[in-house]
């Protein structure tokens, strides 16, 4: 392209520096220098082959998050407190003497979804699943009291995790199931329920055998307790209870009633 008698304008000379290079290493001064260390390309390239992990994966979904800003002045603070509690309980539980799991679990939150990741071998599966069950058993009633009740699912298998990005069989399975049950609670997906013998599964004290609403088989569900009068009061005070919500409340109450009856007879 020319303008009058001026010389043809050339494209700018762009140089991308290698990982350890500096501008002084260049033979000619470029117009633009891009340092991959500043762009994040180097970090992504260095982590392009993220190791495959095996372990327990739990996804928790905050029910009623859409439109929560209309009825809650500070839902973000409540969610942050819940996430910090999950991190603390995972850490404390993993360091307990009765569980054989990796002490470094990961917790990732994206909008209204919380992911829990605990590395474990097949031989450690029962301990990893029990850890997630114990944490969820404590977190579920707290989430209800805070007005951000959770439901979710726990899987077991392979996954890759880097920063806030994750992929793998256990990820896909937990993601496929964690919004399916019509209640407040957490249940195992097939990979978690089938990964150990009956004797091993029966040793999971944080879980109880139950068929959640809209789930097609009797799986293991997190055992959690609550005062039924208090639970009904919290539900009643949560706002208008429309037809799309009432089932989740009544199904949750039915689970607590059944769980209490089971414990009374054992």
Secondary structure, 3 states (H helix, E strand, C coil): CCCCCCCCCCCCCEEEECCCCCHHHCCCCCCEEEEHHHHCHHHHHHCCCCCCEEEEEEEEEECCCCCHHHCCCCHHHHHHHHHHHHHHHHHHHHCCCCCCCCCCCEEEEECCEEEEEEECCHHHHHHHHHHHHHHHHHHHHHHHHHCCCEEEEEEEEEEEEECCEEECHHHHHHHHHCCCCCCCEEEECHHHHCCCCHHHHHCCCCEEEECCCCCCCCEEEECCCCCHHHHHHHHHCCCCCCHHHHHHHHHHHHHHHHHHHHHHHC
